[in-house]
Amino acid sequence: MPFQAFFPLLADVVTEGTVEVPGVPAESQINIFQAVILGLVQGLTEFLPISSTAHLKVVPVALGWGDPGVAFTAVIQLGSIAAVLWYFWADLKQVTMGSVRAIAKSDYQSPDFRMALGIALGTLPIVFFGLLIKIFIPDFDNSPLRSTVAIAIASIVMAILLGLAEKIGARKRNFEQLDAKDGVLMGFAQALALIPGVSRSGSTITAGLFMGLQRATAARFSFLLGIPAITLAGLVELKGLIDSGLTNIGPAALVAGLISSAVFSYLAIAWLIRYLQTRSTWIFVWYRLAFGVAILAAVFGGVLQNR
């Protein structure tokens, strides 16, 4: 898209809600209202252990809007990153400055250094496996793993695993007891989220419970661990979306989706941490089971297409 064409295009989006792009059917384009709703769905489901990818796939299809695509989904995740940075800014500042001081003093047993190392090492698995998918499955957007039935099955399987973790997890270890090994183990769990429907927060919180972490600690570390991975994915897809000329979304709709995602992500983070301080994850177990079963029933009943 030529730079000089940006501002007229922006004006068209503000006044009409949808940009008419040559070669792209109008009904497949994302308008401002749809972007706000999708941002709401992204924000409320990114950090709850119920899979934002699954909901961003199923909800718009159920509403007749079609699949918004992996690129748009990844880009509005940047709103979620803004929210988690905002919420955990004090923690991130402490870990960063503490790690710098620890390195200067060669104090590699510092809790802050071990936390930073855990986040860094925990990011490597999802980056590694993500690159493998890009190399060996270049058309992953249209893979059967992104089908509606696959998402439903993943939701049900993860519900069972979360329920099992809730049952047998010791829930004794707090945030101060985390180390690099926890980051690595949770990082491999995070890599499972490359499969749509698994849920990044769901897989990491489940792993945290299996590792004996307290519920709120597992959620808090899950959110911090997700910052590099979600940021990298969002930035890569944002570049791809811009290079493609924003073929199915205008700048104003993109901004609206990002703001909506940021606001609702912040609310979801604050609520979930407070919730898990006193309550279990069973509400999410039952929700994911019901969600998966409902999707399967809709597909086999002909209400939703398996695509």
BAPAGU-72834 format. One line per 4 residues: number of its first residue (from 1); for each residue x, y, z of N, C-alpha, C. Coordinates in Angstrom, 2 decimals. Layout:
REM residues N
NUM) X/Y/Z/X/Y/Z/X/Y/Z ~ ... .
END
This chain:
REM residues 307
1) 0.85/-1.19/0.00/0.00/0.00/0.00/0.88/1.24/0.00 ~ 0.78/2.13/-1.01/1.57/3.35/-1.01/1.26/4.18/0.22 ~ 2.32/4.84/0.75/2.13/5.60/1.97/1.13/6.74/1.78 ~ 1.16/7.38/0.59/0.27/8.52/0.38/-1.20/8.11/0.32 .
5) -1.44/6.81/0.11/-2.83/6.34/0.05/-3.38/5.99/1.42 ~ -2.51/6.05/2.43/-2.93/5.62/3.77/-4.03/6.49/4.34 ~ -3.86/7.82/4.28/-4.81/8.71/4.94/-6.19/8.72/4.29 ~ -6.31/8.74/2.95/-7.64/8.58/2.37/-8.28/7.25/2.75 .
9) -7.48/6.21/2.81/-7.98/4.91/3.19/-8.50/4.93/4.61 ~ -7.75/5.59/5.51/-8.17/5.71/6.90/-9.49/6.45/7.00 ~ -9.64/7.50/6.22/-10.89/8.26/6.24/-12.06/7.40/5.80 ~ -11.84/6.58/4.76/-12.90/5.69/4.29/-13.31/4.72/5.38 .
13) -12.34/4.22/6.13/-12.64/3.25/7.18/-13.48/3.89/8.27 ~ -13.11/5.10/8.68/-13.82/5.78/9.76/-15.27/6.06/9.39 ~ -15.49/6.42/8.14/-16.84/6.81/7.74/-17.70/5.62/7.35 ~ -17.08/4.60/6.78/-17.87/3.48/6.29/-17.73/2.23/7.14 .
17) -16.64/2.13/7.90/-16.44/0.96/8.75/-15.71/-0.17/8.05 ~ -15.75/-0.20/6.71/-15.08/-1.25/5.96/-14.41/-0.64/4.74 ~ -13.22/-1.11/4.43/-12.50/-0.64/3.26/-12.76/-1.58/2.10 ~ -13.15/-1.02/0.97/-13.32/-1.85/-0.21/-11.94/-2.06/-0.84 .
21) -11.46/-3.28/-0.81/-10.16/-3.59/-1.38/-10.36/-4.40/-2.64 ~ -9.78/-3.97/-3.77/-9.98/-4.70/-5.02/-9.58/-6.16/-4.87 ~ -10.45/-7.04/-5.37/-10.15/-8.47/-5.35/-10.56/-9.18/-4.08 ~ -11.05/-8.43/-3.07/-11.46/-9.05/-1.81/-12.95/-8.79/-1.61 .
25) -13.77/-9.83/-1.52/-15.20/-9.65/-1.32/-15.48/-8.85/-0.07 ~ -16.45/-7.93/-0.13/-16.74/-7.06/1.01/-17.12/-7.85/2.24 ~ -17.85/-8.97/2.04/-18.31/-9.70/3.21/-17.18/-10.38/3.97 ~ -15.98/-10.51/3.33/-14.86/-11.17/3.99/-13.98/-10.18/4.74 .
29) -14.26/-8.88/4.57/-13.44/-7.87/5.21/-13.93/-7.59/6.63 ~ -13.01/-7.20/7.49/-13.32/-6.95/8.89/-13.58/-5.47/9.10 ~ -14.79/-5.13/9.56/-15.09/-3.73/9.81/-14.80/-3.38/11.27 ~ -15.03/-2.12/11.63/-14.66/-1.65/12.96/-15.45/-2.38/14.05 .
33) -16.75/-2.53/13.85/-17.56/-3.22/14.86/-17.07/-4.64/15.07 ~ -16.83/-5.36/13.97/-16.34/-6.73/14.07/-14.99/-6.77/14.77 ~ -14.12/-5.82/14.46/-12.79/-5.78/15.08/-12.89/-5.58/16.59 ~ -13.81/-4.72/17.02/-14.00/-4.49/18.46/-14.49/-5.76/19.15 .
37) -15.45/-6.45/18.53/-15.96/-7.69/19.11/-14.87/-8.76/19.14 ~ -14.11/-8.87/18.07/-13.02/-9.84/18.04/-11.94/-9.49/19.05 ~ -11.70/-8.19/19.26/-10.76/-7.77/20.30/-11.26/-8.14/21.68 ~ -12.57/-8.00/21.89/-13.18/-8.40/23.16/-12.99/-9.90/23.39 .
41) -13.27/-10.69/22.34/-13.10/-12.14/22.45/-11.65/-12.49/22.73 ~ -10.73/-11.85/22.00/-9.30/-12.07/22.21/-8.90/-11.73/23.65 ~ -9.33/-10.55/24.10/-8.94/-10.09/25.43/-9.45/-10.98/26.55 ~ -10.69/-11.43/26.44/-11.28/-12.24/27.50/-10.78/-13.68/27.48 .
45) -10.26/-14.14/26.34/-9.88/-15.56/26.25/-8.38/-15.79/26.17 ~ -7.57/-14.75/25.92/-6.13/-14.95/25.81/-5.51/-15.45/27.10 ~ -5.95/-14.89/28.21/-5.32/-15.23/29.49/-6.16/-16.18/30.34 ~ -7.41/-16.36/29.99/-8.18/-17.42/30.64/-7.81/-18.73/29.95 .
49) -7.78/-19.84/30.69/-7.32/-21.10/30.09/-8.38/-21.78/29.23 ~ -8.88/-21.04/28.22/-9.96/-21.58/27.39/-9.69/-21.44/25.89 ~ -8.53/-20.93/25.51/-8.07/-20.82/24.12/-8.68/-19.66/23.35 ~ -7.88/-18.62/23.19/-8.32/-17.48/22.38/-8.41/-17.87/20.91 .
53) -7.48/-18.72/20.45/-7.50/-19.14/19.05/-8.79/-19.86/18.71 ~ -9.21/-20.74/19.61/-10.45/-21.48/19.36/-11.64/-20.54/19.27 ~ -11.72/-19.59/20.18/-12.86/-18.67/20.19/-12.82/-17.70/19.01 ~ -11.61/-17.26/18.62/-11.52/-16.37/17.47/-11.78/-17.11/16.16 .
57) -11.68/-18.41/16.19/-12.03/-19.22/15.01/-13.53/-19.48/14.97 ~ -14.09/-19.88/16.12/-15.47/-20.34/16.15/-16.48/-19.19/16.22 ~ -16.22/-18.20/17.09/-17.19/-17.11/17.30/-17.51/-16.36/16.00 ~ -16.50/-15.85/15.26/-16.84/-15.13/14.02/-17.50/-16.01/12.98 .
61) -17.11/-17.30/12.92/-17.75/-18.21/11.97/-19.21/-18.41/12.35 ~ -19.46/-18.57/13.66/-20.83/-18.75/14.14/-21.68/-17.51/13.87 ~ -21.05/-16.33/13.88/-21.76/-15.09/13.62/-21.89/-14.79/12.12 ~ -21.30/-15.67/11.31/-21.40/-15.49/9.87/-20.37/-14.56/9.28 .
65) -19.31/-14.25/10.04/-18.27/-13.33/9.56/-17.14/-14.05/8.85 ~ -17.06/-15.36/9.00/-15.95/-16.11/8.44/-14.75/-16.09/9.36 ~ -13.71/-16.86/8.99/-12.49/-16.95/9.77/-11.66/-15.68/9.57 ~ -11.35/-14.91/10.63/-10.56/-13.69/10.46/-9.13/-13.97/10.04 .
69) -8.67/-15.21/10.19/-7.33/-15.57/9.76/-6.29/-15.47/10.86 ~ -5.20/-16.20/10.66/-4.13/-16.25/11.66/-3.47/-14.89/11.82 ~ -3.28/-14.15/10.73/-2.57/-12.88/10.79/-3.29/-11.87/11.69 ~ -4.58/-11.69/11.45/-5.34/-10.75/12.28/-5.37/-11.20/13.73 .
73) -5.54/-12.51/13.94/-5.56/-13.05/15.30/-4.27/-12.75/16.03 ~ -3.13/-12.96/15.35/-1.84/-12.72/15.98/-1.60/-11.24/16.23 ~ -2.05/-10.39/15.32/-1.82/-8.96/15.48/-2.57/-8.39/16.67 ~ -3.85/-8.76/16.84/-4.59/-8.20/17.97/-4.10/-8.78/19.30 .
77) -3.28/-9.84/19.23/-2.65/-10.32/20.44/-1.69/-9.28/21.01 ~ -1.23/-8.34/20.16/-0.37/-7.28/20.65/-1.10/-6.42/21.68 ~ -2.42/-6.31/21.56/-3.19/-5.61/22.57/-3.12/-6.33/23.90 ~ -3.13/-7.66/23.85/-3.00/-8.46/25.06/-1.62/-8.28/25.68 .
81) -0.59/-8.16/24.83/0.76/-7.93/25.34/0.85/-6.58/26.03 ~ 0.22/-5.56/25.44/0.22/-4.24/26.09/-0.42/-4.33/27.47 ~ -1.49/-5.13/27.57/-2.18/-5.27/28.85/-1.32/-5.98/29.89 ~ -0.63/-7.05/29.48/0.17/-7.80/30.45/1.40/-6.99/30.87 .
85) 1.95/-6.19/29.95/3.06/-5.30/30.31/2.59/-4.25/31.31 ~ 1.42/-3.74/31.07/0.84/-2.73/31.95/0.61/-3.31/33.35 ~ 0.01/-4.48/33.38/-0.34/-5.08/34.67/0.89/-5.52/35.46 ~ 1.88/-6.07/34.77/3.04/-6.63/35.45/4.28/-5.74/35.34 .
89) 4.08/-4.46/35.07/5.23/-3.56/34.85/6.19/-3.56/36.04 ~ 5.66/-3.51/37.25/6.52/-3.49/38.44/7.32/-4.79/38.55 ~ 6.66/-5.93/38.28/7.37/-7.21/38.33/8.46/-7.28/37.27 ~ 8.14/-6.84/36.06/9.12/-6.89/34.97/10.31/-5.98/35.26 .
93) 10.03/-4.82/35.81/11.11/-3.89/36.16/12.02/-4.50/37.22 ~ 11.42/-5.13/38.22/12.21/-5.75/39.29/13.07/-6.89/38.75 ~ 12.47/-7.75/37.91/13.22/-8.87/37.36/14.35/-8.39/36.47 ~ 14.08/-7.39/35.65/15.10/-6.87/34.74/16.26/-6.23/35.50 .
97) 15.94/-5.30/36.40/16.99/-4.62/37.15/17.72/-5.58/38.08 ~ 16.96/-6.51/38.69/17.58/-7.50/39.57/18.54/-8.41/38.81 ~ 18.17/-8.75/37.57/19.04/-9.60/36.76/20.32/-8.88/36.37 ~ 20.18/-7.61/36.04/21.37/-6.81/35.69/22.32/-6.74/36.88 .
101) 21.77/-6.49/38.07/22.62/-6.43/39.26/23.24/-7.79/39.56 ~ 22.46/-8.86/39.35/22.97/-10.20/39.62/24.13/-10.55/38.68 ~ 23.99/-10.19/37.41/25.06/-10.46/36.45/26.31/-9.66/36.80 ~ 26.11/-8.40/37.21/27.25/-7.55/37.58/28.00/-8.13/38.78 .
105) 27.27/-8.78/39.68/27.88/-9.34/40.89/28.18/-10.84/40.75 ~ 27.88/-11.39/39.56/28.03/-12.83/39.32/27.21/-13.66/40.32 ~ 26.08/-13.10/40.71/25.18/-13.77/41.65/24.10/-14.51/40.87 ~ 24.45/-15.68/40.33/23.55/-16.39/39.46/22.49/-17.20/40.21 .
109) 22.51/-17.12/41.52/21.46/-17.74/42.33/20.38/-16.73/42.72 ~ 20.52/-15.51/42.23/19.53/-14.47/42.52/18.16/-14.89/42.00 ~ 17.11/-14.73/42.80/15.76/-15.09/42.34/15.37/-14.35/41.06 ~ 15.76/-13.09/40.95/15.42/-12.32/39.76/16.13/-12.88/38.53 .
113) 17.40/-13.23/38.69/18.14/-13.79/37.56/17.55/-15.13/37.14 ~ 17.22/-15.97/38.11/16.66/-17.28/37.80/15.30/-17.14/37.12 ~ 14.54/-16.12/37.53/13.25/-15.88/36.88/13.44/-15.44/35.43 ~ 14.36/-14.50/35.20/14.63/-14.03/33.84/15.15/-15.16/32.96 .
117) 16.04/-15.99/33.53/16.58/-17.12/32.77/15.47/-18.12/32.45 ~ 14.58/-18.35/33.41/13.47/-19.26/33.17/12.57/-18.79/32.05 ~ 12.28/-17.49/32.01/11.45/-16.94/30.94/12.15/-17.05/29.60 ~ 13.46/-16.75/29.57/14.22/-16.83/28.32/14.28/-18.26/27.80 .
121) 14.64/-19.20/28.68/14.73/-20.60/28.25/13.34/-21.16/27.90 ~ 12.33/-20.72/28.64/10.97/-21.19/28.39/10.39/-20.71/27.08 ~ 10.98/-19.66/26.51/10.50/-19.14/25.23/11.06/-19.95/24.06 ~ 12.20/-20.59/24.27/12.87/-21.29/23.17/12.04/-22.42/22.55 .
125) 11.35/-23.26/23.34/10.60/-24.35/22.69/9.55/-23.88/21.69 ~ 8.76/-22.87/22.05/7.70/-22.44/21.13/8.29/-21.78/19.89 ~ 9.44/-21.10/20.05/10.11/-20.50/18.89/10.64/-21.61/17.98 ~ 11.27/-22.61/18.58/11.85/-23.72/17.81/10.77/-24.47/17.04 .
129) 9.73/-24.90/17.74/8.68/-25.68/17.08/7.87/-24.81/16.12 ~ 7.74/-23.53/16.43/7.06/-22.62/15.52/7.80/-22.49/14.20 ~ 9.13/-22.41/14.28/9.95/-22.35/13.06/9.85/-23.64/12.26 ~ 9.81/-24.78/12.96/9.66/-26.05/12.26/8.35/-26.10/11.49 .
133) 7.29/-25.59/12.11/6.00/-25.57/11.43/6.06/-24.67/10.20 ~ 6.69/-23.51/10.33/6.80/-22.58/9.20/7.57/-23.23/8.04 ~ 8.59/-24.03/8.39/9.43/-24.64/7.36/8.75/-25.84/6.71 ~ 8.20/-26.73/7.52/7.68/-28.00/7.01/6.18/-27.98/6.70 .
137) 5.45/-27.01/7.29/4.01/-26.90/6.99/3.72/-25.45/6.62 ~ 4.20/-24.98/5.47/4.03/-23.57/5.11/2.58/-23.14/4.97 ~ 1.71/-24.11/4.68/0.28/-23.78/4.54/-0.48/-24.16/5.81 ~ 0.14/-23.90/6.95/-0.45/-24.30/8.23/-1.79/-23.61/8.48 .
141) -1.99/-22.41/7.90/-3.26/-21.70/8.06/-4.44/-22.55/7.61 ~ -4.20/-23.40/6.59/-5.26/-24.25/6.05/-5.10/-25.70/6.48 ~ -4.28/-25.93/7.51/-4.04/-27.28/7.99/-5.29/-27.85/8.66 ~ -5.46/-29.18/8.61/-6.57/-29.82/9.34/-6.52/-29.53/10.84 .
145) -5.33/-29.19/11.36/-5.21/-28.88/12.78/-5.95/-27.59/13.15 ~ -6.25/-26.76/12.13/-7.00/-25.53/12.38/-8.49/-25.72/12.10 ~ -8.90/-26.94/11.82/-10.31/-27.19/11.53/-11.13/-27.07/12.81 ~ -12.42/-26.87/12.63/-13.32/-26.70/13.78/-13.36/-27.95/14.65 .
149) -13.39/-29.13/14.02/-13.41/-30.38/14.78/-12.13/-30.56/15.58 ~ -10.98/-30.23/14.97/-9.69/-30.36/15.66/-9.65/-29.45/16.89 ~ -10.19/-28.24/16.75/-10.22/-27.30/17.87/-11.11/-27.85/18.98 ~ -12.24/-28.44/18.62/-13.15/-29.01/19.62/-12.48/-30.14/20.39 .
153) -11.78/-31.01/19.65/-11.10/-32.13/20.29/-10.00/-31.63/21.23 ~ -9.23/-30.64/20.77/-8.17/-30.07/21.61/-8.75/-29.47/22.88 ~ -9.89/-28.80/22.76/-10.53/-28.20/23.93/-10.93/-29.27/24.95 ~ -11.48/-30.37/24.47/-11.92/-31.45/25.36/-10.71/-32.12/26.04 .
157) -9.67/-32.40/25.25/-8.47/-33.05/25.80/-7.83/-32.17/26.87 ~ -7.72/-30.86/26.59/-7.09/-29.97/27.56/-7.96/-29.80/28.80 ~ -9.27/-29.90/28.65/-10.16/-29.84/29.81/-9.88/-31.02/30.73 ~ -9.70/-32.19/30.14/-9.42/-33.40/30.93/-8.08/-33.26/31.65 .
161) -7.06/-32.76/30.95/-5.74/-32.60/31.56/-5.77/-31.56/32.68 ~ -6.49/-30.45/32.47/-6.59/-29.44/33.51/-7.31/-30.00/34.74 ~ -8.35/-30.79/34.51/-9.05/-31.40/35.62/-8.16/-32.36/36.39 ~ -7.34/-33.12/35.65/-6.41/-34.05/36.29/-5.37/-33.29/37.11 .
165) -4.85/-32.19/36.54/-3.87/-31.37/37.26/-4.47/-30.77/38.52 ~ -5.73/-30.37/38.43/-6.42/-29.81/39.59/-6.57/-30.87/40.68 ~ -6.77/-32.10/40.26/-6.98/-33.19/41.22/-5.69/-33.59/41.94 ~ -4.59/-33.73/41.19/-3.39/-34.30/41.78/-2.29/-33.29/42.09 .
169) -2.45/-32.04/41.63/-1.43/-31.02/41.89/-1.29/-30.70/43.36 ~ -0.04/-30.54/43.83/0.20/-30.27/45.26/-0.14/-28.84/45.64 ~ 0.07/-27.91/44.73/-0.25/-26.48/44.92/0.42/-25.91/46.18 ~ 1.71/-26.19/46.34/2.44/-25.74/47.53/3.47/-24.65/47.23 .
173) 3.95/-24.59/46.00/5.06/-23.68/45.69/4.55/-22.32/45.25 ~ 5.18/-21.26/45.78/4.77/-19.90/45.45/5.71/-19.27/44.43 ~ 5.48/-18.01/44.12/6.21/-17.32/43.06/7.70/-17.21/43.37 ~ 8.05/-17.02/44.64/9.44/-16.84/45.03/10.25/-18.13/44.90 .
177) 9.59/-19.26/44.76/10.27/-20.54/44.67/10.48/-21.03/43.24 ~ 10.12/-20.21/42.28/10.31/-20.58/40.87/11.78/-20.52/40.49 ~ 12.19/-21.35/39.53/13.56/-21.29/39.03/13.57/-21.56/37.53 ~ 14.78/-21.65/36.96/14.92/-21.81/35.52/14.30/-23.11/35.03 .
181) 14.40/-24.17/35.83/13.82/-25.46/35.42/12.32/-25.34/35.21 ~ 11.67/-24.58/36.08/10.22/-24.38/35.92/9.92/-23.68/34.60 ~ 10.77/-22.73/34.23/10.58/-22.02/32.97/10.70/-22.94/31.78 ~ 11.67/-23.85/31.82/11.87/-24.80/30.71/10.67/-25.74/30.58 .
185) 10.25/-26.32/31.71/9.12/-27.25/31.68/7.84/-26.56/31.21 ~ 7.60/-25.36/31.73/6.40/-24.65/31.31/6.53/-24.17/29.87 ~ 7.77/-23.95/29.43/8.00/-23.55/28.04/7.61/-24.64/27.06 ~ 7.91/-25.89/27.39/7.49/-26.99/26.52/5.97/-27.12/26.50 .
189) 5.35/-26.86/27.65/3.88/-26.87/27.69/3.32/-25.74/26.83 ~ 3.99/-24.60/26.86/3.55/-23.45/26.05/3.61/-23.78/24.56 ~ 4.60/-24.58/24.16/4.73/-24.94/22.75/3.53/-25.72/22.24 ~ 2.81/-26.40/23.13/1.60/-27.12/22.72/0.55/-26.18/22.16 .
193) 0.62/-24.90/22.55/-0.37/-23.93/22.10/-0.25/-23.63/20.61 ~ 0.79/-24.14/19.95/0.88/-24.01/18.50/-0.25/-24.79/17.83 ~ -0.83/-25.74/18.58/-2.00/-26.47/18.09/-3.25/-25.67/18.46 ~ -3.98/-25.15/17.50/-5.17/-24.35/17.81/-6.15/-25.09/18.71 .
197) -6.65/-24.38/19.71/-7.61/-24.98/20.62/-6.99/-25.44/21.92 ~ -5.66/-25.57/21.95/-4.98/-26.03/23.17/-5.02/-24.95/24.25 ~ -4.77/-23.71/23.88/-4.72/-22.56/24.78/-3.36/-22.44/25.43 ~ -2.67/-21.35/25.12/-1.34/-21.11/25.70/-1.42/-21.01/27.21 .
201) -2.35/-20.20/27.71/-2.48/-20.08/29.17/-2.99/-21.38/29.77 ~ -3.86/-22.08/29.03/-4.39/-23.34/29.54/-3.30/-24.40/29.69 ~ -2.44/-24.53/28.68/-1.38/-25.55/28.74/-0.35/-25.20/29.81 ~ -0.01/-23.91/29.95/1.01/-23.53/30.93/0.47/-23.58/32.37 .
205) -0.76/-23.15/32.57/-1.35/-23.24/33.91/-1.51/-24.70/34.31 ~ -1.93/-25.53/33.36/-2.04/-26.96/33.63/-0.69/-27.55/34.03 ~ 0.34/-27.21/33.27/1.69/-27.68/33.59/2.13/-27.18/34.96 ~ 1.83/-25.91/35.26/2.20/-25.36/36.55/1.55/-26.10/37.71 .
209) 0.31/-26.49/37.54/-0.37/-27.25/38.59/0.24/-28.64/38.74 ~ 0.57/-29.28/37.63/1.26/-30.57/37.70/2.62/-30.44/38.39 ~ 3.26/-29.26/38.25/4.57/-29.02/38.84/4.48/-28.62/40.32 ~ 3.27/-28.56/40.85/3.10/-28.26/42.25/2.99/-26.80/42.60 .
213) 2.77/-25.94/41.58/2.64/-24.50/41.85/1.24/-24.19/42.37 ~ 1.17/-23.13/43.17/-0.13/-22.62/43.58/-0.85/-22.09/42.34 ~ -2.17/-22.10/42.37/-2.94/-21.71/41.19/-2.58/-20.30/40.70 ~ -2.61/-19.33/41.60/-2.32/-17.95/41.21/-0.88/-17.80/40.73 .
217) 0.05/-18.55/41.33/1.45/-18.52/40.90/1.59/-19.06/39.49 ~ 0.90/-20.17/39.21/0.94/-20.76/37.87/0.42/-19.77/36.84 ~ -0.66/-19.08/37.16/-1.24/-18.11/36.23/-0.31/-16.93/36.03 ~ 0.24/-16.42/37.12/1.13/-15.26/37.03/2.36/-15.56/36.20 .
221) 2.98/-16.72/36.45/4.17/-17.08/35.67/3.80/-17.37/34.22 ~ 2.63/-17.94/34.00/2.16/-18.18/32.64/2.07/-16.88/31.85 ~ 1.54/-15.85/32.49/1.39/-14.56/31.81/2.75/-13.95/31.47 ~ 3.69/-14.00/32.43/5.02/-13.44/32.20/5.75/-14.22/31.12 .
225) 5.64/-15.54/31.15/6.31/-16.38/30.16/5.77/-16.12/28.76 ~ 4.51/-15.77/28.66/3.90/-15.57/27.35/4.29/-14.28/26.66 ~ 4.87/-13.33/27.39/5.18/-12.02/26.80/6.09/-12.13/25.57 ~ 7.26/-12.79/25.64/8.12/-12.85/24.44/7.46/-13.57/23.28 .
229) 6.82/-14.70/23.55/6.25/-15.51/22.48/5.12/-14.79/21.75 ~ 4.20/-14.21/22.52/3.06/-13.53/21.89/3.53/-12.28/21.15 ~ 4.52/-11.58/21.72/5.05/-10.37/21.08/5.69/-10.71/19.75 ~ 6.53/-11.74/19.73/7.20/-12.14/18.49/6.18/-12.54/17.42 .
233) 5.19/-13.34/17.81/4.17/-13.78/16.86/3.40/-12.59/16.31 ~ 3.02/-11.68/17.19/2.25/-10.52/16.77/3.02/-9.62/15.83 ~ 4.30/-9.37/16.12/5.11/-8.49/15.29/5.37/-9.10/13.91 ~ 5.63/-10.42/13.88/5.85/-11.09/12.60/4.60/-11.02/11.73 .
237) 3.45/-11.32/12.33/2.21/-11.30/11.56/1.79/-9.87/11.19 ~ 2.12/-8.89/12.04/1.82/-7.49/11.72/2.59/-7.08/10.47 ~ 3.86/-7.46/10.40/4.66/-7.15/9.22/4.06/-7.80/7.98 ~ 3.67/-9.07/8.12/3.06/-9.76/6.99/1.76/-9.13/6.56 .
241) 0.97/-8.68/7.54/-0.31/-8.05/7.23/-0.10/-6.73/6.50 ~ 0.89/-5.96/6.94/1.18/-4.68/6.29/1.73/-4.91/4.89 ~ 2.64/-5.89/4.76/3.22/-6.18/3.44/2.17/-6.63/2.44 ~ 1.12/-7.30/2.95/0.06/-7.78/2.06/-0.90/-6.67/1.67 .
245) -0.72/-5.48/2.24/-1.57/-4.35/1.91/-2.85/-4.28/2.71 ~ -2.87/-4.92/3.90/-4.06/-4.90/4.75/-5.30/-5.33/3.96 ~ -5.18/-6.49/3.31/-6.21/-6.89/2.34/-7.57/-7.15/2.94 ~ -7.66/-7.50/4.22/-8.99/-7.78/4.75/-9.31/-6.96/6.00 .
249) -8.49/-5.94/6.28/-8.78/-5.08/7.42/-8.14/-3.71/7.21 ~ -8.91/-2.66/7.50/-8.40/-1.31/7.39/-7.66/-0.89/8.64 ~ -6.87/0.17/8.58/-6.10/0.64/9.73/-6.97/0.97/10.94 ~ -8.11/1.63/10.71/-8.97/2.02/11.84/-9.53/0.79/12.54 .
253) -9.94/-0.22/11.76/-10.46/-1.46/12.36/-9.35/-2.18/13.12 ~ -8.14/-2.15/12.58/-7.01/-2.79/13.25/-6.74/-2.12/14.60 ~ -6.75/-0.79/14.62/-6.53/-0.04/15.87/-7.66/-0.33/16.86 ~ -8.89/-0.36/16.37/-10.04/-0.64/17.24/-9.91/-2.02/17.87 .
257) -9.48/-3.01/17.08/-9.30/-4.35/17.60/-8.20/-4.42/18.65 ~ -7.11/-3.69/18.41/-5.99/-3.66/19.36/-6.40/-3.04/20.70 ~ -7.12/-1.91/20.64/-7.55/-1.24/21.87/-8.53/-2.11/22.64 ~ -9.49/-2.70/21.93/-10.46/-3.58/22.58/-9.75/-4.76/23.23 .
261) -8.80/-5.34/22.52/-8.04/-6.48/23.05/-7.27/-6.09/24.30 ~ -6.64/-4.91/24.30/-5.85/-4.46/25.44/-6.72/-4.26/26.68 ~ -7.84/-3.60/26.52/-8.73/-3.30/27.65/-9.27/-4.58/28.27 ~ -9.80/-5.45/27.45/-10.41/-6.67/27.98/-9.37/-7.67/28.46 .
265) -8.17/-7.64/27.90/-7.09/-8.49/28.40/-6.71/-8.08/29.81 ~ -6.59/-6.78/30.04/-6.23/-6.29/31.37/-7.28/-6.72/32.40 ~ -8.53/-6.57/32.05/-9.61/-6.97/32.96/-9.57/-8.47/33.24 ~ -9.27/-9.26/32.21/-9.22/-10.71/32.38/-8.05/-11.12/33.27 .
269) -6.90/-10.49/33.10/-5.73/-10.80/33.93/-6.02/-10.51/35.39 ~ -6.51/-9.30/35.64/-6.79/-8.90/37.03/-7.82/-9.81/37.68 ~ -8.84/-10.15/36.92/-9.89/-11.01/37.48/-9.37/-12.41/37.76 ~ -8.63/-13.00/36.81/-8.20/-14.39/36.95/-7.26/-14.57/38.14 .
273) -6.31/-13.64/38.32/-5.37/-13.78/39.43/-6.10/-13.70/40.77 ~ -7.04/-12.77/40.87/-7.82/-12.68/42.12/-8.67/-13.93/42.31 ~ -9.25/-14.42/41.24/-10.11/-15.60/41.30/-9.34/-16.82/41.78 ~ -8.15/-17.05/41.21/-7.38/-18.26/41.52/-6.71/-18.21/42.89 .
277) -6.72/-17.06/43.52/-6.18/-16.98/44.88/-7.07/-17.71/45.88 ~ -8.34/-17.84/45.55/-9.27/-18.46/46.51/-10.10/-19.59/45.91 ~ -10.06/-19.77/44.58/-10.92/-20.76/43.95/-10.13/-21.66/43.01 ~ -10.77/-22.75/42.60/-10.12/-23.73/41.73/-10.35/-23.40/40.25 .
281) -9.79/-24.26/39.40/-9.94/-24.07/37.95/-11.08/-24.90/37.36 ~ -11.90/-25.50/38.21/-12.94/-26.40/37.70/-13.93/-25.69/36.77 ~ -14.17/-24.42/37.00/-15.10/-23.70/36.13/-14.60/-23.71/34.69 ~ -13.28/-23.67/34.50/-12.70/-23.69/33.15/-12.69/-25.10/32.58 .
285) -12.52/-26.08/33.44/-12.58/-27.47/33.00/-13.95/-27.75/32.39 ~ -15.01/-27.42/33.14/-16.37/-27.69/32.65/-16.71/-26.84/31.43 ~ -16.22/-25.61/31.42/-16.49/-24.74/30.27/-15.85/-25.32/29.00 ~ -14.59/-25.76/29.13/-13.90/-26.28/27.95/-14.55/-27.57/27.46 .
289) -14.99/-28.40/28.38/-15.71/-29.61/27.96/-16.99/-29.26/27.21 ~ -17.76/-28.34/27.79/-19.02/-27.93/27.16/-18.77/-27.26/25.81 ~ -17.74/-26.43/25.75/-17.39/-25.72/24.51/-17.03/-26.72/23.41 ~ -16.19/-27.69/23.74/-15.78/-28.69/22.76/-16.94/-29.54/22.29 .
293) -17.77/-29.98/23.23/-18.92/-30.82/22.87/-19.90/-30.02/22.02 ~ -20.12/-28.75/22.38/-21.05/-27.91/21.62/-20.57/-27.72/20.17 ~ -19.26/-27.53/20.00/-18.71/-27.38/18.66/-18.93/-28.65/17.84 ~ -18.61/-29.79/18.44/-18.80/-31.06/17.72/-20.27/-31.26/17.34 .
297) -21.16/-30.94/18.28/-22.59/-31.10/18.00/-23.02/-30.17/16.86 ~ -22.49/-28.94/16.86/-22.85/-27.98/15.81/-22.32/-28.42/14.46 ~ -21.10/-28.97/14.44/-20.52/-29.42/13.17/-21.29/-30.61/12.62 ~ -21.50/-31.62/13.45/-22.18/-32.82/12.97/-23.68/-32.60/12.79 .
301) -24.19/-31.51/13.37/-25.59/-31.15/13.16/-25.78/-30.25/11.97 ~ -24.67/-29.88/11.32/-24.74/-29.04/10.13/-24.86/-27.57/10.39 ~ -24.74/-27.14/11.66/-24.84/-25.72/11.98/-23.54/-24.99/11.66 ~ -22.40/-25.64/11.95/-21.08/-25.08/11.64/-20.38/-25.96/10.63 .
305) -19.57/-25.32/9.78/-18.78/-26.09/8.83/-17.44/-26.46/9.46 ~ -16.93/-27.61/9.12/-15.63/-28.05/9.63/-14.54/-27.52/8.71 ~ -14.15/-26.27/8.98/-13.11/-25.67/8.12/-12.22/-24.76/8.94 .
END
